[in-house]
Amino acid sequence: MMDAADWDRRYADSERAFSSEPNPLLVELASPLAPGRALDLAAGVGRNALWLAGRGWQVTAVDFSRVGLEHAASRAGDLGVELECVQADLYDYRPAASAFDLVLIAYMHPQTAKRAAVFAAAAEAVAADGHLLVTGYDVTDPHHGGGPADPERRFSPSRLSGAFPGIELERCERVTRERQTPEGPRSTVLTFAWGRRADGG
């Protein structure tokens, strides 16, 4: 399991290219929303946070990698957008309750024993009428897609369906994405959950 120092080294590798394109599910689901406050948990180098900021969202990007956040902040400067970066471990981080109109976790697969707490904190941060998107590698993904080798940490619709207190899920399903790799096209199986807080928080 990679820790913050491992990710710092990975992000510092100038030979490694990191995608600047936002997650397609985020683009599909968030594009119709009016901009508000967004929280990107496990933001990495900020590809999703920067896309949101470019659309007028006030974005807080949280990650435990200092180097990843430095990349995100530098790119925000290049793009002329505002981005609040917070270095924190999601196992300890507790965002403000009912503070965000959109909360995102993309490709962060919590340790099994800590998953419920991480997801509950993310759900609690969603404001009334706000939305939550969580996506990651599915347990059935044939290539493990770069995700955790431990299948217990990967996602499935059944694992996500009841994981977010107070959030009414509108979609919770598997999707298959085609991506290009040095070895050619490869299919990746993902699970995502998309929902809304309909109460007062």
DRENNUTOR-41427 format. One record per residue: residue in one letter; x, y, z of N, C-alpha, C in turn; chain. Coordinates in nm, 3 decimals, always signed. Layout:
REM residues N
   type       npx       npy       npz      capx      capy      capz       cpx       cpy       cpz   mol
      A         X         Y         Z         X         Y         Z         X         Y         Z     A
...
REM end
This chain:
REM residues 201
   type       npx       npy       npz      capx      capy      capz       cpx       cpy       cpz   mol
      M    +0.084    -0.119    +0.000    +0.000    +0.000    +0.000    +0.088    +0.124    +0.000     A
      M    +0.061    +0.217    -0.091    +0.143    +0.336    -0.104    +0.105    +0.440    +0.001     A
      D    +0.209    +0.501    +0.062    +0.184    +0.608    +0.158    +0.213    +0.743    +0.093     A
      A    +0.206    +0.850    +0.172    +0.224    +0.985    +0.117    +0.361    +1.002    +0.053     A
      A    +0.465    +0.947    +0.117    +0.599    +0.959    +0.061    +0.611    +0.888    -0.073     A
      D    +0.546    +0.772    -0.085    +0.547    +0.700    -0.214    +0.481    +0.785    -0.323     A
      W    +0.368    +0.846    -0.290    +0.300    +0.929    -0.389    +0.380    +1.054    -0.421     A
      D    +0.447    +1.111    -0.321    +0.533    +1.226    -0.348    +0.639    +1.190    -0.452     A
      R    +0.702    +1.074    -0.433    +0.805    +1.031    -0.528    +0.745    +1.006    -0.666     A
      R    +0.627    +0.948    -0.668    +0.564    +0.920    -0.797    +0.529    +1.049    -0.870     A
      Y    +0.472    +1.145    -0.797    +0.435    +1.271    -0.861    +0.557    +1.355    -0.898     A
      A    +0.669    +1.334    -0.829    +0.791    +1.409    -0.858    +0.865    +1.354    -0.979     A
      D    +0.827    +1.236    -1.026    +0.893    +1.173    -1.139    +0.858    +1.248    -1.267     A
      S    +0.951    +1.326    -1.317    +0.924    +1.410    -1.434    +0.903    +1.328    -1.560     A
      E    +0.943    +1.202    -1.558    +0.926    +1.117    -1.676    +0.785    +1.058    -1.684     A
      R    +0.711    +1.068    -1.575    +0.578    +1.007    -1.570    +0.473    +1.110    -1.607     A
      A    +0.388    +1.077    -1.700    +0.283    +1.170    -1.742    +0.154    +1.140    -1.665     A
      F    +0.092    +1.244    -1.613    -0.034    +1.229    -1.543    -0.144    +1.300    -1.622     A
      S    -0.257    +1.235    -1.631    -0.366    +1.289    -1.711    -0.413    +1.423    -1.655     A
      S    -0.440    +1.515    -1.745    -0.501    +1.643    -1.706    -0.649    +1.645    -1.738     A
      E    -0.699    +1.535    -1.795    -0.840    +1.529    -1.832    -0.925    +1.490    -1.711     A
      P    -1.038    +1.554    -1.693    -1.124    +1.518    -1.579    -1.187    +1.381    -1.598     A
      N    -1.232    +1.324    -1.489    -1.300    +1.195    -1.493    -1.427    +1.206    -1.577     A
      P    -1.447    +1.115    -1.674    -1.566    +1.125    -1.761    -1.698    +1.121    -1.684     A
      L    -1.705    +1.044    -1.577    -1.828    +1.040    -1.498    -1.855    +1.174    -1.433     A
      L    -1.751    +1.239    -1.383    -1.767    +1.372    -1.325    -1.821    +1.469    -1.429     A
      V    -1.763    +1.465    -1.548    -1.807    +1.555    -1.655    -1.954    +1.530    -1.688     A
      E    -1.990    +1.403    -1.701    -2.129    +1.368    -1.736    -2.228    +1.414    -1.629     A
      L    -2.194    +1.389    -1.504    -2.291    +1.409    -1.397    -2.291    +1.550    -1.341     A
      A    -2.176    +1.615    -1.340    -2.167    +1.748    -1.279    -2.190    +1.861    -1.378     A
      S    -2.177    +1.835    -1.506    -2.194    +1.943    -1.604    -2.328    +2.015    -1.593     A
      P    -2.439    +1.944    -1.565    -2.567    +2.017    -1.556    -2.583    +2.099    -1.428     A
      L    -2.496    +2.082    -1.330    -2.513    +2.148    -1.201    -2.467    +2.293    -1.206     A
      A    -2.536    +2.378    -1.130    -2.490    +2.515    -1.112    -2.367    +2.514    -1.021     A
      P    -2.266    +2.595    -1.051    -2.145    +2.596    -0.967    -2.177    +2.637    -0.824     A
      G    -2.104    +2.576    -0.733    -2.114    +2.608    -0.591    -1.982    +2.576    -0.526     A
      R    -1.987    +2.520    -0.406    -1.866    +2.478    -0.336    -1.845    +2.329    -0.358     A
      A    -1.723    +2.291    -0.396    -1.691    +2.151    -0.423    -1.573    +2.106    -0.339     A
      L    -1.577    +1.980    -0.300    -1.470    +1.918    -0.222    -1.421    +1.795    -0.298     A
      D    -1.293    +1.797    -0.337    -1.232    +1.685    -0.409    -1.139    +1.613    -0.312     A
      L    -1.182    +1.497    -0.265    -1.105    +1.419    -0.168    -1.015    +1.321    -0.242     A
      A    -0.886    +1.314    -0.202    -0.785    +1.238    -0.275    -0.769    +1.297    -0.414     A
      A    -0.740    +1.427    -0.418    -0.741    +1.503    -0.543    -0.621    +1.476    -0.632     A
      G    -0.512    +1.419    -0.577    -0.394    +1.394    -0.658    -0.337    +1.521    -0.716     A
      V    -0.312    +1.523    -0.846    -0.257    +1.641    -0.913    -0.367    +1.737    -0.958     A
      G    -0.491    +1.708    -0.921    -0.597    +1.807    -0.936    -0.674    +1.807    -1.066     A
      R    -0.671    +1.698    -1.141    -0.737    +1.703    -1.273    -0.887    +1.730    -1.260     A
      N    -0.953    +1.672    -1.160    -1.096    +1.695    -1.143    -1.123    +1.830    -1.076     A
      A    -1.043    +1.863    -0.977    -1.059    +1.992    -0.908    -1.041    +2.108    -1.004     A
      L    -0.943    +2.098    -1.092    -0.917    +2.206    -1.187    -1.029    +2.220    -1.289     A
      W    -1.084    +2.108    -1.332    -1.198    +2.115    -1.424    -1.316    +2.186    -1.358     A
      L    -1.344    +2.151    -1.234    -1.453    +2.216    -1.162    -1.425    +2.365    -1.144     A
      A    -1.303    +2.399    -1.104    -1.268    +2.540    -1.085    -1.284    +2.618    -1.214     A
      G    -1.249    +2.556    -1.325    -1.263    +2.621    -1.454    -1.407    +2.646    -1.494     A
      R    -1.499    +2.575    -1.429    -1.642    +2.594    -1.456    -1.708    +2.683    -1.353     A
      G    -1.627    +2.746    -1.268    -1.679    +2.843    -1.173    -1.704    +2.792    -1.033     A
      W    -1.669    +2.666    -1.006    -1.684    +2.614    -0.870    -1.575    +2.669    -0.779     A
      Q    -1.609    +2.685    -0.651    -1.510    +2.713    -0.547    -1.466    +2.578    -0.492     A
      V    -1.342    +2.540    -0.519    -1.299    +2.402    -0.497    -1.194    +2.393    -0.387     A
      T    -1.214    +2.297    -0.298    -1.114    +2.257    -0.201    -1.062    +2.120    -0.242     A
      A    -0.931    +2.112    -0.268    -0.867    +1.986    -0.309    -0.787    +1.932    -0.192     A
      V    -0.816    +1.810    -0.152    -0.751    +1.748    -0.036    -0.674    +1.625    -0.081     A
      D    -0.549    +1.614    -0.038    -0.468    +1.496    -0.067    -0.357    +1.489    +0.036     A
      F    -0.303    +1.368    +0.058    -0.192    +1.358    +0.153    -0.057    +1.378    +0.088     A
      S    -0.053    +1.393    -0.043    +0.073    +1.415    -0.114    +0.099    +1.564    -0.133     A
      R    +0.205    +1.612    -0.071    +0.244    +1.753    -0.087    +0.279    +1.782    -0.232     A
      V    +0.351    +1.690    -0.296    +0.395    +1.712    -0.433    +0.275    +1.715    -0.529     A
      G    +0.180    +1.625    -0.508    +0.061    +1.626    -0.591    -0.013    +1.758    -0.583     A
      L    -0.028    +1.811    -0.462    -0.097    +1.938    -0.445    -0.018    +2.054    -0.503     A
      E    +0.115    +2.045    -0.497    +0.197    +2.149    -0.560    +0.174    +2.152    -0.711     A
      H    +0.164    +2.034    -0.771    +0.131    +2.027    -0.914    -0.006    +2.091    -0.940     A
      A    -0.103    +2.059    -0.855    -0.237    +2.113    -0.873    -0.238    +2.265    -0.861     A
      A    -0.168    +2.317    -0.760    -0.164    +2.461    -0.739    -0.094    +2.532    -0.854     A
      S    +0.015    +2.472    -0.904    +0.087    +2.531    -1.016    +0.000    +2.535    -1.140     A
      R    -0.071    +2.427    -1.165    -0.159    +2.422    -1.281    -0.274    +2.522    -1.268     A
      A    -0.325    +2.539    -1.146    -0.430    +2.637    -1.123    -0.382    +2.777    -1.159     A
      G    -0.257    +2.808    -1.121    -0.200    +2.937    -1.158    -0.189    +2.954    -1.307     A
      D    -0.147    +2.848    -1.376    -0.135    +2.854    -1.522    -0.271    +2.879    -1.587     A
      L    -0.375    +2.820    -1.529    -0.509    +2.831    -1.587    -0.583    +2.955    -1.541     A
      G    -0.529    +3.022    -1.440    -0.595    +3.141    -1.389    -0.720    +3.112    -1.309     A
      V    -0.721    +3.000    -1.236    -0.836    +2.964    -1.153    -0.793    +2.955    -1.007     A
      E    -0.891    +2.970    -0.919    -0.867    +2.961    -0.775    -0.883    +2.816    -0.730     A
      L    -0.792    +2.772    -0.644    -0.798    +2.635    -0.591    -0.742    +2.636    -0.450     A
      E    -0.821    +2.594    -0.354    -0.774    +2.579    -0.216    -0.720    +2.437    -0.200     A
      C    -0.593    +2.426    -0.162    -0.529    +2.295    -0.145    -0.507    +2.267    +0.002     A
      V    -0.546    +2.150    +0.046    -0.531    +2.108    +0.185    -0.457    +1.976    +0.188     A
      Q    -0.341    +1.972    +0.254    -0.268    +1.847    +0.269    -0.317    +1.776    +0.394     A
      A    -0.376    +1.660    +0.376    -0.432    +1.585    +0.489    -0.451    +1.441    +0.449     A
      D    -0.444    +1.354    +0.549    -0.474    +1.212    +0.531    -0.625    +1.193    +0.548     A
      L    -0.689    +1.133    +0.451    -0.834    +1.119    +0.458    -0.880    +1.031    +0.573     A
      Y    -0.792    +0.950    +0.627    -0.830    +0.871    +0.743    -0.845    +0.957    +0.867     A
      D    -0.786    +1.076    +0.866    -0.794    +1.167    +0.980    -0.875    +1.293    +0.949     A
      Y    -0.887    +1.327    +0.823    -0.948    +1.454    +0.783    -1.100    +1.449    +0.801     A
      R    -1.154    +1.554    +0.859    -1.298    +1.566    +0.874    -1.343    +1.700    +0.816     A
      P    -1.401    +1.699    +0.698    -1.448    +1.824    +0.638    -1.566    +1.881    +0.716     A
      A    -1.590    +2.009    +0.698    -1.704    +2.074    +0.763    -1.834    +2.009    +0.718     A
      A    -1.924    +1.992    +0.812    -2.052    +1.928    +0.781    -2.141    +2.019    +0.697     A
      S    -2.211    +1.960    +0.603    -2.311    +2.029    +0.520    -2.256    +2.153    +0.452     A
      A    -2.129    +2.149    +0.412    -2.061    +2.268    +0.362    -2.042    +2.271    +0.211     A
      F    -2.065    +2.159    +0.142    -2.027    +2.151    +0.001    -2.145    +2.105    -0.086     A
      D    -2.156    +2.169    -0.201    -2.262    +2.135    -0.296    -2.226    +2.012    -0.380     A
      L    -2.098    +1.978    -0.382    -2.052    +1.859    -0.454    -1.931    +1.804    -0.380     A
      V    -1.935    +1.676    -0.349    -1.822    +1.606    -0.288    -1.784    +1.491    -0.379     A
      L    -1.654    +1.479    -0.405    -1.602    +1.379    -0.500    -1.492    +1.297    -0.435     A
      I    -1.500    +1.165    -0.453    -1.389    +1.074    -0.425    -1.370    +0.989    -0.550     A
      A    -1.257    +1.006    -0.617    -1.229    +0.931    -0.739    -1.101    +0.850    -0.722     A
      Y    -1.113    +0.719    -0.727    -1.000    +0.626    -0.725    -0.923    +0.629    -0.594     A
      M    -0.988    +0.661    -0.485    -0.931    +0.640    -0.353    -1.008    +0.523    -0.293     A
      H    -0.938    +0.413    -0.268    -1.001    +0.291    -0.218    -0.958    +0.273    -0.073     A
      P    -1.039    +0.316    +0.023    -0.997    +0.311    +0.163    -0.970    +0.169    +0.211     A
      Q    -0.884    +0.159    +0.312    -0.867    +0.031    +0.379    -1.005    -0.016    +0.426     A
      T    -1.027    -0.146    +0.417    -1.161    -0.199    +0.444    -1.213    -0.158    +0.581     A
      A    -1.128    -0.161    +0.682    -1.171    -0.128    +0.818    -1.204    +0.020    +0.835     A
      K    -1.154    +0.104    +0.744    -1.173    +0.248    +0.756    -1.269    +0.305    +0.651     A
      R    -1.317    +0.219    +0.563    -1.399    +0.267    +0.453    -1.527    +0.335    +0.502     A
      A    -1.594    +0.275    +0.598    -1.721    +0.331    +0.645    -1.702    +0.471    +0.701     A
      A    -1.594    +0.493    +0.775    -1.570    +0.625    +0.835    -1.538    +0.729    +0.729     A
      V    -1.457    +0.692    +0.630    -1.423    +0.785    +0.522    -1.548    +0.823    +0.443     A
      F    -1.629    +0.724    +0.408    -1.749    +0.751    +0.330    -1.851    +0.831    +0.411     A
      A    -1.863    +0.802    +0.540    -1.957    +0.876    +0.623    -1.917    +1.023    +0.635     A
      A    -1.786    +1.049    +0.648    -1.738    +1.187    +0.655    -1.765    +1.261    +0.525     A
      A    -1.744    +1.192    +0.412    -1.773    +1.254    +0.282    -1.921    +1.286    +0.269     A
      A    -2.006    +1.193    +0.309    -2.150    +1.216    +0.300    -2.194    +1.330    +0.390     A
      E    -2.137    +1.337    +0.508    -2.174    +1.443    +0.603    -2.138    +1.581    +0.551     A
      A    -2.036    +1.589    +0.466    -1.992    +1.718    +0.413    -2.086    +1.773    +0.307     A
      V    -2.177    +1.691    +0.255    -2.267    +1.734    +0.148    -2.378    +1.821    +0.205     A
      A    -2.397    +1.938    +0.145    -2.502    +2.029    +0.187    -2.639    +1.980    +0.139     A
      A    -2.745    +2.036    +0.195    -2.879    +2.004    +0.148    -2.891    +2.031    -0.001     A
      D    -2.945    +1.936    -0.073    -2.959    +1.940    -0.219    -2.825    +1.928    -0.292     A
      G    -2.717    +1.904    -0.218    -2.587    +1.882    -0.280    -2.571    +1.738    -0.326     A
      H    -2.464    +1.713    -0.400    -2.441    +1.583    -0.462    -2.309    +1.521    -0.417     A
      L    -2.306    +1.389    -0.425    -2.187    +1.310    -0.393    -2.158    +1.215    -0.509     A
      L    -2.031    +1.210    -0.550    -1.986    +1.113    -0.651    -1.866    +1.038    -0.596     A
      V    -1.877    +0.906    -0.593    -1.767    +0.819    -0.554    -1.747    +0.718    -0.665     A
      T    -1.624    +0.703    -0.713    -1.597    +0.607    -0.819    -1.460    +0.544    -0.799     A
      G    -1.449    +0.420    -0.842    -1.322    +0.349    -0.831    -1.329    +0.216    -0.903     A
      Y    -1.222    +0.140    -0.892    -1.212    +0.012    -0.962    -1.304    -0.091    -0.900     A
      D    -1.373    -0.164    -0.987    -1.467    -0.265    -0.944    -1.393    -0.394    -0.907     A
      V    -1.455    -0.471    -0.821    -1.396    -0.597    -0.777    -1.379    -0.694    -0.893     A
      T    -1.458    -0.678    -1.000    -1.449    -0.768    -1.114    -1.351    -0.720    -1.221     A
      D    -1.287    -0.605    -1.201    -1.198    -0.552    -1.305    -1.088    -0.654    -1.334     A
      P    -1.075    -0.699    -1.460    -0.983    -0.809    -1.489    -0.836    -0.773    -1.478     A
      H    -0.804    -0.644    -1.492    -0.664    -0.603    -1.490    -0.626    -0.533    -1.360     A
      H    -0.719    -0.521    -1.269    -0.701    -0.446    -1.145    -0.672    -0.299    -1.173     A
      G    -0.665    -0.260    -1.299    -0.666    -0.122    -1.343    -0.573    -0.027    -1.274     A
      G    -0.473    -0.075    -1.203    -0.390    +0.016    -1.126    -0.444    +0.037    -0.986     A
      G    -0.559    -0.021    -0.957    -0.618    -0.010    -0.825    -0.556    -0.108    -0.728     A
      P    -0.612    -0.118    -0.607    -0.554    -0.205    -0.505    -0.562    -0.352    -0.544     A
      A    -0.457    -0.426    -0.511    -0.455    -0.569    -0.540    -0.554    -0.645    -0.452     A
      D    -0.581    -0.593    -0.333    -0.673    -0.657    -0.240    -0.816    -0.636    -0.291     A
      P    -0.885    -0.743    -0.332    -1.020    -0.725    -0.386    -1.118    -0.669    -0.284     A
      E    -1.090    -0.686    -0.156    -1.180    -0.633    -0.053    -1.183    -0.481    -0.052     A
      R    -1.078    -0.419    -0.106    -1.074    -0.273    -0.108    -1.137    -0.215    -0.235     A
      R    -1.155    -0.297    -0.338    -1.218    -0.246    -0.459    -1.370    -0.238    -0.438     A
      F    -1.437    -0.174    -0.532    -1.578    -0.141    -0.514    -1.669    -0.238    -0.587     A
      S    -1.794    -0.234    -0.550    -1.903    -0.301    -0.621    -2.030    -0.224    -0.587     A
      P    -2.134    -0.236    -0.668    -2.258    -0.166    -0.634    -2.310    -0.203    -0.495     A
      S    -2.299    -0.329    -0.457    -2.350    -0.368    -0.325    -2.268    -0.306    -0.212     A
      R    -2.138    -0.287    -0.234    -2.055    -0.226    -0.131    -2.081    -0.076    -0.115     A
      L    -2.123    -0.011    -0.222    -2.147    +0.133    -0.216    -2.292    +0.169    -0.187     A
      S    -2.383    +0.077    -0.210    -2.525    +0.114    -0.211    -2.575    +0.167    -0.077     A
      G    -2.521    +0.120    +0.034    -2.567    +0.169    +0.164    -2.458    +0.237    +0.244     A
      A    -2.357    +0.289    +0.175    -2.236    +0.335    +0.243    -2.235    +0.483    +0.277     A
      F    -2.339    +0.557    +0.238    -2.334    +0.703    +0.251    -2.456    +0.754    +0.327     A
      P    -2.446    +0.765    +0.459    -2.562    +0.804    +0.540    -2.620    +0.939    +0.496     A
      G    -2.752    +0.941    +0.478    -2.820    +1.064    +0.443    -2.822    +1.097    +0.296     A
      I    -2.755    +1.017    +0.214    -2.749    +1.041    +0.070    -2.845    +0.947    -0.002     A
      E    -2.933    +1.004    -0.084    -3.022    +0.923    -0.166    -2.954    +0.897    -0.299     A
      L    -2.916    +0.772    -0.322    -2.844    +0.739    -0.445    -2.939    +0.738    -0.564     A
      E    -2.900    +0.811    -0.666    -2.976    +0.813    -0.791    -2.922    +0.710    -0.890     A
      R    -2.792    +0.682    -0.879    -2.730    +0.577    -0.961    -2.622    +0.509    -0.877     A
      C    -2.613    +0.379    -0.890    -2.507    +0.302    -0.825    -2.487    +0.178    -0.911     A
      E    -2.382    +0.180    -0.992    -2.372    +0.078    -1.097    -2.229    +0.057    -1.146     A
      R    -2.213    -0.051    -1.219    -2.086    -0.081    -1.287    -2.086    -0.017    -1.425     A
      V    -1.970    +0.028    -1.466    -1.952    +0.076    -1.603    -1.818    +0.023    -1.654     A
      T    -1.808    +0.006    -1.784    -1.683    -0.036    -1.846    -1.630    +0.078    -1.932     A
      R    -1.504    +0.111    -1.911    -1.440    +0.217    -1.987    -1.325    +0.161    -2.068     A
      E    -1.314    +0.208    -2.190    -1.199    +0.172    -2.273    -1.092    +0.279    -2.257     A
      R    -0.968    +0.237    -2.237    -0.859    +0.333    -2.227    -0.740    +0.281    -2.305     A
      Q    -0.661    +0.374    -2.354    -0.541    +0.339    -2.429    -0.424    +0.319    -2.333     A
      T    -0.349    +0.212    -2.356    -0.228    +0.185    -2.278    -0.114    +0.160    -2.378     A
      P    +0.010    +0.158    -2.330    +0.121    +0.126    -2.421    +0.106    -0.009    -2.490     A
      E    +0.028    -0.099    -2.427    +0.006    -0.231    -2.486    -0.116    -0.234    -2.577     A
      G    -0.187    -0.121    -2.588    -0.306    -0.115    -2.671    -0.431    -0.088    -2.589     A
      P    -0.549    -0.095    -2.651    -0.674    -0.067    -2.580    -0.696    -0.168    -2.467     A
      R    -0.753    -0.117    -2.358    -0.781    -0.205    -2.244    -0.912    -0.161    -2.181     A
      S    -0.992    -0.260    -2.144    -1.118    -0.232    -2.076    -1.096    -0.228    -1.925     A
      T    -1.156    -0.132    -1.860    -1.149    -0.119    -1.716    -1.291    -0.118    -1.662     A
      V    -1.317    -0.199    -1.559    -1.449    -0.205    -1.497    -1.448    -0.118    -1.371     A
      L    -1.542    -0.026    -1.365    -1.553    +0.067    -1.253    -1.689    +0.052    -1.187     A
      T    -1.696    +0.093    -1.062    -1.824    +0.112    -0.995    -1.832    +0.258    -0.952     A
      F    -1.951    +0.315    -0.965    -1.968    +0.451    -0.913    -2.102    +0.464    -0.841     A
      A    -2.105    +0.558    -0.748    -2.228    +0.595    -0.678    -2.248    +0.745    -0.692     A
      W    -2.368    +0.783    -0.728    -2.404    +0.924    -0.747    -2.535    +0.949    -0.675     A
      G    -2.534    +1.046    -0.585    -2.655    +1.072    -0.509    -2.664    +1.214    -0.458     A
      R    -2.774    +1.240    -0.387    -2.806    +1.376    -0.343    -2.856    +1.372    -0.200     A
      R    -2.821    +1.477    -0.124    -2.877    +1.492    +0.010    -3.005    +1.574    -0.001     A
      A    -3.115    +1.513    +0.031    -3.244    +1.579    +0.012    -3.295    +1.647    +0.138     A
      D    -3.230    +1.620    +0.252    -3.280    +1.678    +0.377    -3.200    +1.803    +0.413     A
      G    -3.213    +1.847    +0.533    -3.144    +1.968    +0.576    -3.006    +1.946    +0.628     A
      G    -2.949    +1.826    +0.610    -2.811    +1.804    +0.647    -2.795    +1.720    +0.770     A
REM end
